[in-house]
């Protein structure tokens, strides 16, 4: 599968641009962030970051093909934690 240049949705400080660039080039995100910080001295880095933030799409996180959907209990609760009213302790009716 071809790797696509996209902003990172998990490794982000502001917009995910540095995390996305690091993932695309296979390097640590800290190195990319340091390069951007050092480039701020030139005055061009903030403009480049903003342009990349606008142009790069956000990374999509979809489950792999064939992954079964989560089995959910009442009201979409997968843990069963909310089967009782948290204030009164009474059992909630089944939907």
C-alpha positions in Angstrom: 0.0 0.0 0.0 1.3 3.4 -0.9 2.0 5.7 2.0 0.3 9.1 1.7 1.3 12.4 3.0 -1.2 13.4 5.6 -1.4 15.3 8.9 -1.1 12.9 11.9 -4.2 12.5 14.1 -2.2 10.9 16.9 1.2 12.5 16.9 0.4 16.2 17.0 1.3 19.3 18.9 -0.7 21.9 17.0 -1.9 20.7 13.6 -0.2 17.4 13.1 2.0 18.6 10.2 5.3 17.7 11.8 4.0 14.3 12.9 2.7 13.6 9.4 5.9 14.6 7.7 7.9 12.5 10.1 5.7 9.4 9.4 5.9 10.0 5.7 9.7 10.2 5.7 10.2 7.5 8.3 12.0 9.7 10.9 11.3 10.8 14.4 8.8 13.6 14.8 11.1 15.4 17.3 13.7 16.0 14.5 11.1 17.5 12.2 9.9 19.8 15.0 13.4 20.9 15.7 13.9 21.7 12.1 10.8 23.8 12.1 11.8 25.6 15.2 15.3 26.4 13.8 13.7 27.5 10.6 11.5 30.0 12.5 14.7 32.2 12.7 14.5 32.6 8.9 10.9 33.9 9.2 9.6 31.5 6.5 8.8 28.5 8.7 5.5 29.8 10.2 4.2 30.5 6.7 5.2 27.1 5.4 3.6 25.4 8.4 0.3 27.2 7.9 0.3 26.4 4.2 1.0 22.7 4.9 -1.7 22.7 7.6 -4.2 23.9 5.1 -3.1 21.7 2.2 -2.4 18.4 3.9 -5.5 16.2 4.6 -6.0 14.8 8.1 -5.0 11.2 8.4 -8.0 8.8 8.5 -8.0 6.0 11.0 -10.1 3.2 9.7 -10.1 -0.3 11.1 -8.6 -3.0 8.8 -10.9 -4.8 6.4 -12.6 -7.7 8.0 -12.6 -6.3 11.5 -15.9 -7.2 13.2 -17.8 -4.3 14.8 -17.7 -4.0 18.5 -20.4 -5.8 20.4 -22.3 -3.2 22.3 -24.6 -3.5 25.3 -27.5 -1.2 26.3 -27.2 2.4 25.1 -23.9 1.7 23.2 -22.0 0.8 26.4 -19.4 -1.9 25.6 -18.2 -2.3 29.2 -21.5 -2.7 31.0 -20.6 0.0 33.4 -23.8 2.0 32.8 -26.4 -0.7 33.4 -27.1 1.0 36.7 -28.1 4.6 37.4 -24.9 6.2 38.8 -27.0 8.4 41.2 -29.6 6.0 42.6 -28.0 2.7 42.0 -31.2 1.3 40.4 -31.0 -1.0 37.4 -31.7 0.8 34.1 -34.5 -0.7 32.0 -33.5 -2.5 28.8 -34.0 -0.4 25.7 
